[in-house]
Amino acid sequence: MLTIFIATLFFFLLAFIAMSLGYIIKRKEIQGSCGGLSNIGIEKVCDCPQPCDLRKKRMAMENRQK
C-alpha cells in the first residue's frame, strides 16, 4: 500500500514540476481552455443588473487609479 502511495505521489510531483517548467519557460499567463464566461455573453459571474456595493467600491478604486 505504501508503494502505491509513493508511486502516486511521485507521479503527481513529476506532473506538477513539468507544468511549472512549462509556465516558467513560456512566460505566458495561465488561462482557461474555453475563453471564459465572456464567450457566452455573460459579462460577470452573477449577471445582476446592478453590481453589489463591494464591486462598486472596487470599480471606483480602479477608475481612480486610471
MARVEX-731703 format. One line per 2 residues: number of its first residue (from 1); for each residue x, y, z of C-alpha. Coordinates in nm, 2 decimals, decimal comma, always signed. Layout:
REM residues N
NUM> X/Y/Z  ...
REM end
This chain:
REM residues 66
1> +0,00/+0,00/+0,00  +0,28/+0,24/+0,08
3> +0,44/+0,16/-0,26  +0,13/+0,27/-0,44
5> +0,12/+0,59/-0,24  +0,48/+0,67/-0,31
7> +0,44/+0,60/-0,68  +0,13/+0,82/-0,70
9> +0,30/+1,10/-0,51  +0,60/+1,08/-0,74
11> +0,37/+1,09/-1,05  +0,19/+1,39/-0,93
13> +0,51/+1,57/-0,83  +0,66/+1,50/-1,17
15> +0,34/+1,63/-1,35  +0,34/+1,94/-1,12
17> +0,71/+2,01/-1,20  +0,66/+1,96/-1,57
19> +0,37/+2,21/-1,57  +0,57/+2,46/-1,37
21> +0,86/+2,44/-1,61  +0,63/+2,49/-1,90
23> +0,49/+2,81/-1,73  +0,83/+2,94/-1,64
25> +0,98/+2,88/-1,99  +0,69/+3,02/-2,19
27> +0,62/+3,32/-1,96  +0,26/+3,30/-2,06
29> -0,04/+3,37/-1,84  -0,24/+3,07/-1,73
31> -0,59/+3,07/-1,89  -0,89/+2,85/-1,94
33> -0,94/+2,65/-2,25  -1,29/+2,79/-2,33
35> -1,21/+3,16/-2,30  -1,43/+3,23/-2,00
37> -1,78/+3,35/-1,95  -1,75/+3,64/-2,19
39> -1,76/+3,40/-2,48  -2,12/+3,30/-2,40
41> -2,24/+3,66/-2,34  -2,21/+3,68/-1,96
43> -2,01/+3,99/-1,85  -1,98/+3,90/-1,49
45> -2,04/+3,59/-1,27  -2,36/+3,70/-1,11
47> -2,51/+3,87/-1,42  -2,71/+4,11/-1,19
49> -2,84/+4,44/-1,33  -2,67/+4,63/-1,05
51> -2,33/+4,54/-0,91  -2,30/+4,49/-0,53
53> -2,15/+4,75/-0,30  -1,82/+4,58/-0,28
55> -1,79/+4,56/-0,66  -1,89/+4,93/-0,69
57> -1,61/+5,02/-0,45  -1,36/+4,81/-0,64
59> -1,47/+4,97/-0,97  -1,44/+5,32/-0,83
61> -1,09/+5,24/-0,70  -0,99/+5,11/-1,04
63> -1,13/+5,42/-1,21  -0,93/+5,65/-0,97
65> -0,61/+5,46/-1,04  -0,65/+5,52/-1,42
REM end
